[in-house]
């Protein structure tokens, strides 16, 4: 018999982690829909400086959210939640949105190299940023504004994509070259939104990583920024994950 006086299991807070060439504003419509449904949500700023540094930052941010957390990552943000969740201690599930779900030892550069759908490598501009030691610099990448619409956001109006191109945040080259750590998807349930027209991460490798992770996969017609072009579809998957993880406790 169920104890009617027992407190209900807390519903996880959704932690949204953006990817490269972007910021948390890409989640705005998803945030609005979750809030309208009474779901607690936070959007975490991703530093975009490398797997280890970014995962440590995101793990710290998630750890400071009270109660269980459903971690949601877009694109490069998927790699970050994969690495961050084991160190946060309160993550009960993972949602990958057109996202990387790397295995231990893999680099995102190697994963991208296997994609026949991605055109990202041909659309990048290499820049430099101060490495913090005198005049030493390190490489970072931005998307050529002239290629941004086609490579990143083909199902958005060109004017909207032009604004996104002008406000994009470059990502350190180290983010693609640094080996990933032990993946959280080996111990946590996961869901994945595969955008069928993804020419940035590449629909093919996103799908294969999701399959390898054992994720519940939802395919949606759209570009890499599927959370902007199809926010309802992404929100629906997040809500499915919430329903499935409300009664779960974080591993360990």
N, C-alpha and C positions, 0 to 999 in steps of 0.2 A: 504494500500500500504506500502511496506517495504521501509524504508529510506535507500537508497543506500550509504549514507554518514555515517551511524551509524557504530561505531566500532564493529567488530566481538566479540562475547563473548569469553573470554579467555578459552583456553583448560586447564583443570586441570593438575597440576603437579602430577605425581605419587610418592607417598611416600611408600617405601617398608620396612616392619618391620619383621625381622626374628624371629624365635622362639627359644625354649630351645635347648641346646646341639649343637648350631650352631652359625654362625655369618653372616654378610652381604654378604660374598662371595658366599653363596648359591644362591643369586639372580643374579650372574654375567651374565649368558646367557640371562636372561630376561632383564636385564639392557641394554645389547648390542643390543637386538632386538628392544627395545623401542627407544633407541637413534638412531638406523638406520632408524626408522620411523619418526624421528624428534620430538619425545615426550620427554618433560622434565621429569626427574626422579631423585629421591634422595633415597639412602638406609640409613636408620636410625639405628644406633647401639642400641640394646635393652639391658639394664643393667642386666636383668635376676635376679633381687633381690626381686621381689614381685609385686603383681598387682598394689598397690597404687603408689609405688615408680617408677615403670617402666612406668605406664600410665602417671604420671606427667612429666617424662623426655621426653617421646615421644610426648605428647601434646605440650610441649614447643618447641621441634624441628619442629613439623608441623606448629605451630603458626608463626615461623620465615620464613616459605616458602611464598613468595609473591603470592597472588591470591588464587584461589580455589585449593583444594587438593583432590585427590582420594587416600584413605588410603587402603593399601593392606597388609594383615597380613598372615604369615604362622604359623600354629600350635599354640603355645602359643602366638605368635604375634597377632593372631586373637583376643584373649582375651584382649590384650593390646590396639589394635585400637578400640575395643568395648568400653573400658573405657576411652580412651584418646580423641576420636573424639568430644564428647560433650564439652570438655574443650579447644579444639584447636580453635574453632570458624570459621574455614575456610574449613572444610571437607564437600564435597558434595556427597560422595558415599563411599561404603565399598566393598572390595573384599576379600573373605576368601579363602585361599589356603590350603587345608587339615588342616583346622583351627577350633579352638574353637570360638563359638559365644554364650557365656554364658548369662544367664538372671540375673537380680538383685538378689543378695543373694546366688547364686550358687557358689560352689567351683569346681575347675577343678578336684580335687580328687574324689568328688562325681560323676561328669560326667564320669570320667574314670571308676569308679566302675560299671557303668551300661553297659559298652561296652563288647560285646562278641568277637569283632574282635581284640581288643588291647592286646598285650603281653608285653607292656612297663613295667608294674609294676614288672614283673618277671625278667627284664633285667637291673634294676637299681642298682647302687652302691651308698651307702650313705657315704658322705665325710663331712668335717667340714671346716668352714672358720671363720676368726675373725669377731666378731659382733661389734667391735669398742668400747667396754667398758672393758678395762683391758684385762684379759685373757679369757673373755667370748667368746664362739664360738656358731655358729648356723649351722644347717644341710643344706647341699645342695646335689643334686643328679647328677650323671653322668651315662652314659650308659656303661655297661661292654663292653670293646672293643671286646670281643669274641662273644658278642650278637648283636653288632651294625649293621652288615650287615643284618641279618635276621629281626631284630625288627624295623629298621629305614630306611634302604636303599636297600631293597632286589632286586630292578631292576637295580642297578648300579653294575659295575664290582667290585669284591671283593677287588682288590687293591685300587680302588678309595674310597670305603667305609672304608678301613683300614686307609687311610690318614685322612678322616673325623673323624674317631673315635679318632685318636691321637691328633687332633686339636680341638675337641669339647670343648664347654664352659659349665661348670656345671651351673645348675639353683638352686636357693634357694628353699628349701622345702616350704617356705612361699608362693611361687608362686602357689602352688597347694592347699594350705589350706586357703588362704585369700578369703573372700567373694567378689564377683564382684559387681560393682556399676550399676547404671542405664545404660542400653545398648543403644548404638548409633543406632543399627539397628531398633529400634522402631520409629525413626524419619528420617532415611536416606535410600535411595535405596541400595540394596546389591546384590552381585553376589557371587557365591561359586563354587570352583573347588573341587569336591569330588574324591579323589584317591581311586579306587575300591579295591586296595590291601594294603591299609593303616593299618599297624599293630601297629603303634605307638599311634596316637590319636585314631584310630579305625574308619573304614569307616562308621560303623553303627551310632555312636554318632555324627560324623561330618555331616552325611546326615540329621539326625533328627534335629540338631541345625540349619542347613541351611534352612530346611523346616519351622521350627518354626519362623525363622527370615523373611520368605517370600522372600528369595533370589532366583534369577534366577540361577538354578543349572546346571552345566556341569559336567558329570561324565567322568573321564579319567582313563584308565587302567594304573596302576602304583603304586609305593610305596608312603610312607609318603613324601618323598622329590621329589614330582612330578614336582616342578619348576626346578629341576636339570635334571631329566630323561626325562621330556616332556616340555621343556621351551616354545616351540611354542604354545602348547595348552594353557598354562597359559597366555602367552602374548596375545593370541587371546581373551581370556575372559577379560583381562584388557582393551584391545582396545574397546571391546563392551561396557564396563562400561564407558570408556572415551566418546564414541560417545553419550551415553545416559545422561551424566551429564554435558556436555559442556555448556548447556544453563541454568543450575540450579544455584541458589544462596544458600549459606549455610543457614541452618535454624536459625531463631532468629536474 
